[in-house]
Amino acid sequence: MAELDTSSGGGKKGGKVRSKKASTRVDLTAMVDLAFLLITFFMLTTTLAKPKAMDVTMPDKDEKVKDELAVAASRSMTILLGSNNKVEWFIGEPGKTPPETTSYGKDGLRKVLIENGEKVQQSTGKYMTVLIKPSDKSNYKNVVDVLDEMNITKVQSYAIVDITPGEVELLKRDGNY
Amino acid sequence: MPRVKVARKSTSIDMTAMCDVAFLLLTFFILTAKPRTEDPVQVDIPASSIEQPVPDDNMLMLTVGEGKVFFSVDGNDIRKQTLIQMGEKYKINFTPEEQIKFSGLPVFGVPIAQLKGFLALEPDQRKEFKQPGIPRDTTNNNELSDWIREARKADVALHNKSLRISIKGDNKEEYPVIKDVITVFQKQKINKFNLVTTLRAAPKK
């Protein structure tokens, strides 16, 4: 492959004096070594896993115009994000229904979301609205986790809202703040 | 008994095919390589099940880590224009040399009063320098919101596009810092933005 055909054509005997032909075969070992070294370098420096972008839409916060839509308490679910990766949730208005503490992930929040979503759908015929209220003790990962759960459980309407002092009290009472 | 003679073969292998493959792969990796921008602070981005990739250009990214906010925007021309507009606003005159230096700076996080000194540093020193982050107090016109506004204006003026805004936050970042940034966005009526995440290793179903 890497050599040229240097054999003399035919078997002439006692012909002309031929100059000795050197083999044109090149030793490719060093070249291959170099190529693999560079491959290794580029493989290690490229980022194959591209970061992903999660779309977030915040409710319009206009200081002058108040155009808040009232949501029936029966189909609104509030999720309070506390400290130490703990999360509390309740349906309806704060104080009226006792909040429950759960964890993130498929056995905690996801189950709760799916169950309550179905319940609300059956009883009112409309979809559930979820209010996400991160407290000051929660971290960024918690917020992303909750938003991810919304995408997984296909909750149609959700919003990130500021937490109220009353809800902070609830978290404090349950030791999640 | 005649001895069985083992024919001696040459041990040299034909490397051509191997060489071809190696260079093919090399070309592929060189062409797909994109220089990684070094973050000034360690940022461990959270995982999610979203599969929509981050857009390649026309991005304004705020890196949040250790309670500090760092600013980066794509495009050298936009960076330069943003700096000129910010200079006008804060009555700081940046020399053309500083403008060129700034346009090559992928990410930074210093108050504008310190920016001149920061640009004067050598690239090595700049890496070592502990950047304090961009100030983001709760007043209506803080520096962070000015940077974002000027960058958006510059993008509209130069490319007639609206910047895509995204937050790249650290897992352990406390929520109040993120809330500050979101508040800045909302004051400028940016109600749609992105959070940068990685793909979760195995989607749990």
Interface residues (C-beta under 8 A of the other chain):
Chain A: M1 A2 D27 L28 T29 M31 V32 A35 F36 L38 I39 F42 M43 T45 T46 T47 A49 K50 P51 K52 A53 M54 D55 V56 T57 M58 P59 D60 K61 L81 G105 K106 P134 S135 D136 K137 S138 N139 Y140 K141 N142 V143 V144 D145 L147 D148 N151 I152 I160
Chain B: S12 D14 M15 T16 A17 M18 C19 A22 F23 L25 L26 F29 I30 T32 A33 K34 R36 I45 P46 S48 S49 I50 E51 Q52 P53 V54 P55 V64 S166 K168 G169 D170 N171 K172 E173 E174 Y175 P176 I178 K179 I182 F185 Q186 K187 K189 N191 K192 F193 N194 L195 V196 T197 T198 L199 K204
